Amino acid sequence: MTRELVIELARLLDQKMAKDISVLYIEKLTTIASYFIILTAQSDRQMGALKDTIEEFMFKNGIEEKNTEGNAHSSWLLLDYGDAAIHIFTNESREFYDLDHIWKDAEKIDF
């Protein structure tokens, strides 16, 4: 997945009212992915809508989903697209897992 597509997706999620979006370039720190997109959903309903938005965006761009962990009713949803891992959290889960701090050495991408 290209940096441009990652930025385009982040902008789309911002338009869908996702909160506190972080886009991290992690390729130099790990082999699990090139990018993390971390965002917060305000409700189960919004989490489901954000998931649908991501899946539609990836499908339109020919990017195949590798794995999904959690669902719209859980406090953390992970969508794995190989080069990009997208984490959708509730407020409480985001604070608890604190991926932004764990990956603080990653390059932050402005979008």
C-alpha positions as CSV (number, residue, x, y, z in Angstrom):
1,M,0.0,0.0,0.0
2,T,1.4,3.3,-1.0
3,R,1.9,6.3,1.3
4,E,-0.5,8.3,-0.9
5,L,-3.3,5.7,-0.4
6,V,-2.6,5.6,3.4
7,I,-3.0,9.4,3.5
8,E,-6.1,9.2,1.3
9,L,-7.7,6.7,3.7
10,A,-6.8,8.7,6.8
11,R,-8.5,11.8,5.2
12,L,-11.6,9.7,4.4
13,L,-11.7,8.4,8.0
14,D,-11.4,12.0,9.2
15,Q,-14.4,13.0,7.1
16,K,-16.3,10.1,8.7
17,M,-15.7,11.7,12.1
18,A,-13.1,9.2,13.4
19,K,-11.3,10.8,16.4
20,D,-7.6,11.2,17.1
21,I,-6.3,9.6,13.9
22,S,-2.6,8.6,14.0
23,V,-0.8,7.5,10.9
24,L,2.5,5.9,11.6
25,Y,5.2,4.6,9.3
26,I,6.7,1.6,11.1
27,E,8.6,-0.2,8.4
28,K,12.0,0.7,9.8
29,L,11.0,-0.6,13.3
30,T,9.3,-3.9,12.5
31,T,8.4,-6.5,9.8
32,I,4.7,-6.8,10.7
33,A,3.6,-3.9,8.5
34,S,4.7,-0.7,6.9
35,Y,1.9,1.5,8.3
36,F,-0.3,1.7,11.3
37,I,-3.5,3.7,11.2
38,I,-4.9,4.2,14.7
39,L,-8.2,5.8,15.4
40,T,-11.0,6.1,17.9
41,A,-14.7,5.4,17.4
42,Q,-17.2,7.1,19.7
43,S,-19.7,4.2,19.6
44,D,-20.3,0.6,18.3
45,R,-22.3,2.0,15.5
46,Q,-19.5,4.3,14.4
47,M,-17.0,1.5,14.7
48,G,-19.1,-0.6,12.3
49,A,-19.4,2.3,9.9
50,L,-15.7,3.0,9.9
51,K,-15.0,-0.7,9.3
52,D,-17.4,-0.6,6.3
53,T,-15.7,2.6,5.0
54,I,-12.2,1.0,5.2
55,E,-13.3,-2.3,3.6
56,E,-15.0,-0.4,0.7
57,F,-12.0,1.9,0.2
58,M,-9.6,-1.1,0.1
59,F,-11.8,-3.1,-2.2
60,K,-12.0,-0.1,-4.7
61,N,-8.2,0.1,-4.6
62,G,-7.7,-3.7,-5.1
63,I,-6.2,-4.2,-1.7
64,E,-7.1,-7.6,-0.1
65,E,-7.8,-8.0,3.6
66,K,-5.5,-10.5,5.2
67,N,-7.2,-10.8,8.6
68,T,-9.7,-9.2,11.0
69,E,-9.7,-9.4,14.8
70,G,-12.7,-8.2,16.8
71,N,-15.9,-6.8,15.6
72,A,-18.0,-3.6,15.7
73,H,-19.2,-4.6,19.2
74,S,-15.8,-5.1,20.7
75,S,-13.5,-2.4,22.1
76,W,-10.7,-2.9,19.6
77,L,-11.0,-3.8,15.9
78,L,-7.9,-4.7,13.9
79,L,-8.1,-4.8,10.1
80,D,-4.9,-6.3,8.6
81,Y,-4.1,-5.5,5.0
82,G,-0.5,-6.7,5.0
83,D,1.3,-3.4,4.5
84,A,-1.2,-1.5,6.6
85,A,-2.8,-2.5,9.9
86,I,-5.7,-0.4,11.0
87,H,-6.7,-0.2,14.6
88,I,-10.1,1.1,15.6
89,F,-10.5,1.6,19.4
90,T,-13.0,2.8,21.8
91,N,-11.7,5.7,24.0
92,E,-11.0,3.3,27.0
93,S,-9.2,0.7,24.9
94,R,-7.1,3.2,23.2
95,E,-5.9,4.6,26.5
96,F,-5.3,1.0,27.8
97,Y,-3.3,-0.3,24.9
98,D,-1.6,3.0,24.2
99,L,-0.2,2.0,20.8
100,D,0.7,5.6,20.1
101,H,3.2,5.4,23.0
102,I,4.5,1.9,22.2
103,W,5.3,3.1,18.7
104,K,6.5,6.5,19.6
105,D,9.7,6.1,17.6
106,A,7.7,5.6,14.4
107,E,7.5,8.4,11.8
108,K,4.3,10.3,12.2
109,I,2.6,11.1,8.9
110,D,0.6,14.3,8.6
111,F,-2.4,14.1,6.4
